[in-house]
Amino acid sequence: MARFRQATWEELLVFERTNPGAIAYSLPSLAQEVRAALPKPLETLPASLRRRTPPALPELSEPEVVQHFVRLSQMNYCIDLGLYPLGSCTMKYNPPMNEQLAANPKFAQVHPDQDCSTVQGTLHILYELQQWLAAITGMDAFTLQPAAGAHGELTGVLLIRAYHADRGELESRREIIVPDSAHGTNPASAAMAGFDVVVVPSNDQGQVDLQALRGAVSKRTAGLMLTNPNTLGLFEREIETIAQIVHKAGGLLYYDGANLNATLGRVRPGDMGFDVVHTNLHKTFSTPHGGGGPGAGPVGVKAPLAPYLPVPLVAFDGKRYYLDDQRPKTIGRMHGFLGNAAVQLRAFAYILRMGEQGLRAVTDHAVLNANYVMKRLEGVRGFTVPFAPGTWRKHEIVVSAKALSHETGITARDVAKALLDRGIHAPTFYFPAIVDEALMIEPSETYSKAELDRFVDVLREISDQAYSSPDLVRQTPSNTAVGRLDEVKAAHPRTMALTWRMFQQRRSQAPPA
Amino acid sequence: MLAALGVTSIDELFKDIPAKLRFRGRLGVPEGLSETEACRQVEALLDQNWNPSQIVSFLGGGVWPHLIPEALKAVVRRTEFLTAYTPYQPEISQGMLQTLFEYQSLIAELVDLPIVNASMYDWASALGESALMTARVTGRHLFLVPQFMSPERQAVLRTYAGPAQLRLQSVRTDPVHGSLDLEHLKESVRGETAGVYVENPAYLGYLEPQVEAISEIAHDAGAKFVVGVDPISLGVLRPPGDYGADVVVGEGQPLGSGVSFGGPLLGLFGCRDDRQLLRQLPGRLIGLTTTQDGARRGYVMTLQTREQHIRREQATSNICSNQALCAVTAAVYLCLLGPKGLQQLGEQIMQQRRYAEQQLAKLPGVRAPRFDAPHFKEFVVTLEGKSIRGAEPVKISAVLERMRQEQVLGGIPLDQRFPDLGQSVLVCVTEAHTKDHIDKLANALRKALEVS
């Protein structure tokens, strides 16, 4: 295996590379009649609205712009470079076929406000995707509108809110319950939808503590947010009892779909008793994450909640597809248009390509890969897999480096950085908080046995190094474009620089060195 | 691998799922296809759309057609950007972090404010978040918006504001000029006003010139001044930071992202360098710093204590995934155009729009533009004529349908959205249109009116 070395360019900010007078792009020239229609456009603007000084954008030639950004791209790790076992993020391969389809002008140049008669193909695709997602999750109706997972969560909690409001119970149902192992977006979404958050602890098996849950539910309960399998990668076996407890108290069950990759064709949130589900198309359904987005977070519901779904929904009357915005009980709109349509199209193509059997194989291989890594990590010094020994994980495992940290001083963060140094993206670390020195590993289905073997070998090598020469681990990474960064300086009011402009201001205010 | 686990089948790995819950049926998804078959099937469906290369469209209203440089496409297609996750590991993600820092910096120059976040979902959700932010900063519960704004954007704002008990109230707009009724604004703005919002350009295309007066009225009442922008106009239009905006939101899609059936979009979000505002800012921020040894510059995600993964229910927003790749797109776009390109683009768009207004205004019974005001790239056209049968007014919906038969999509009909505006349509003209396109628009409208 070749040694990893990331490209390192001393790439100045684009503002520092400015080359006055250079221009990279030329516009088509206008016909004489068009120019004559408004010979001096700026002069027609009122003084209060005319830009007085041009924006201080850099001036560059086309090759300079391209080189700058290609160099930057070379200092960025990605799925197409190798293993990306980032827990809860489901970093699977993103098929190039989907990129080509999303770039098709017959999709990409179509406007969302076109008359429905002119966009039947796109509406057909979106309608069918709604149906497929409902089938996969066991729900009755779907909206594609949410632009990300957290946006889907907000949508889902607002649906719960509307349901209770419609029954005249919103005044009393003020609480959303979340387990202590939940993703941070769950409590944040609940709060944004106007609810108080009640946290229930996990038991020593890493599952929702039923006693604590019984104690937490009441007439104030609006709902419970849960992911299953949970963030430890464990299936919540008591899910039926959990659903019963919450439903009996009059609350609803919300399924955080971040871990849906563990369920395809094996188990469905709808069958577990969930009333609302969000999916992450950029996780489970292979759409690229683009360095942070755009993703998509479609939301599905059981029939009693369907009247509250956001408008418009893509609908079909047996002959034609149309946008249904005549829904009097709707929570309203979540997005200016129909959400991240180009992401939705990619997910449609992925499901079409995988098919019934393929989707099930996705989950089977994802679960096999996670457990294989867990098994092979046995006996690697300093690492343990806390909670529920002997229980198979689902799509991800959470390893604790507590012993390593205790015995060598090498923390989960150090392990993560040492992995980067060997050309492997770090797992999610320090989450969930119920595991000390957590390393959350989700290999996904798209990596081979050979690659997983190498991953474990590298972890063993790091462990060995931690015990033999911990300082070497602490000095990592040095094969990446930069070493460890000063996060305190980045956040300190005197040195904080969030833009080039702010950087220059702070620099000019700083006392001379 | 199964042997390593000591199991004989994958089924055993799912044994902890209660038998009753294990799914044994068929999902009802079709059987899988090869790449070629799947592509053919999707392409066959897309063939059922009207072919964009055979029609001329003047639809805008929040998603607008603009030219996209090939160099931009080449950069944004790179899988190093496309297939990366959020840059949680800065040492191995400097490319994305520096590019997003440059995005924040470029937008900051454009809007003339020192702080810009790394993106929101779209203009509508950015507006919703801005309203919540002004409420948190001021501890107040009223948000004033103009009478005429995008119905979709307003609907999203309402969705966001509701749970926070934030009330929305419209300020009257002058029916002739489209500008805000300052007297009504003064009456409406009260001690409980968290924010006053205006758009430049407005949804209906006209500009709001009284920005300084509005800023003063808002600030005198202790409210924050929030301005929504189309950033592609800011090569020629005055930036909101220069006229008192505390918060700027907007739609970044024109900066190199296609129309794409309305998504992905790019929510802009920026604010003044004010500690109170910064502490309440939603979304990710990239900061410039150095390596720990101080030897090299580097970039990190910063001020994360505002965010959901640290602060949970106390976070300023629940946003996690944003629209990073669209921000990359906007950064490359702005670098390709530069200050001169962006100004020239703004001027061209205004000239094209003016030419279109003139061609349409020549037609009998057509008022273009409806509002007596400066405009940028969109304008309202109102049909004032009677139908050929004489009795009832010409219906915009019927006229647009006839224009469609000529392969011309004439704009967004406003009769349902703004009944007060009569039989009107919102027309968008950009640098992506040619003179021929505009002549075709005028011709199609003429023909449609002749038979209406």
Interface residues (C-beta under 8 A of the other chain):
Chain A: Q6 E11 L13 V14 F15 A22 I23 A24 Y25 L27 P28 L30 A31 E33 V34 R35 A37 L38 P41 L42 T44 L45 P46 S48 L49 R50 R51 R52 P54 P55 A56 L57 P58 E59 L60 E62 V65 V66 H68 F69 V70 L72 S73 Q74 M75 N76 Y77 C78 I79 D80 L81 Y84 L86 C89 M91 N94 P95 M97 E99 Q100 L101 A102 N104 P105 K106 F107 A108 Q109 V110 H111 P112 D113 Q114 D115 T118 V119 Q120 G121 T122 H124 I125 W132 A135 I136 G138 A147 A148 G149 A150 H151 E153 L154 L158 R161 H183 G184 T185 P187 A188 S189 A190 A191 M192 A193 G194 V197 L234 F235 R237 I239 E240 G265 R266 V267 R268 D271 M272 H282 P288 H289 G290 G291 G292 G293 P294 G295 G297 P310 V311 I331 G332 R333 M334 H335 G336 F337 L338 G339 N340 A341 A342 V343 L345 F348 A349 I351 L352 R353 M354 G355 E356 Q357 G358 L359 D364 V367 L368 N369 N371 Y372 K375 R376 T391 W392 A416 K417 L420 H425 A426 T428 F431 K449 P477 T480 A481 V482 G483 R484 L485 D486 E487 K489 A490 A491 P493 T495 M496 A497 L498 T499 W500 R501 M502 F503 Q505
Chain B: M1 L2 A4 L5 I10 E12 L13 F14 K15 D16 I17 P18 K20 L21 R22 F23 R26 L27 G28 V29 P30 E31 G32 L33 S34 E35 A38 C39 Q41 V42 E43 L45 L46 D47 Q48 N49 W50 N51 P52 S53 I55 S57 L59 G61 G62 V63 P65 L67 P69 A71 A74 V75 R77 R78 T79 E80 F81 L82 T83 A84 Y85 T86 P87 Y88 Q89 P90 E91 I92 S93 Q94 G95 M96 Q98 T99 L100 F101 E102 Q104 S105 L106 A108 E109 L110 D112 P114 I115 V116 A118 S119 Y121 D122 W123 A124 S125 L132 S150 E152 R153 A155 V156 R158 T159 G162 P163 A164 Q165 N200 L207 P209 Q210 V211 E212 L234 G235 V236 L237 R238 P239 D242 Y243 E251 G258 V259 S260 F261 G262 G263 P264 L265 D273 R275 R284 L285 I286 G287 L288 T289 T290 T291 Q292 D293 G294 R296 G298 Y299 V300 T302 L303 E307 Q308 H309 I310 R311 R312 E313 Q314 A315 S317 N318 I319 C320 S321 N322 Q323 A324 L325 C326 V328 A331 V332 L334 C335 L336 L337 G338 P339 K340 G341 L342 Q343 Q344 L345 G346 E347 Q348 M350 Q351 Q352 R354 Y355 Q358 P374 L400 E401 R404 L409 I412 E431 T434 K435 I438
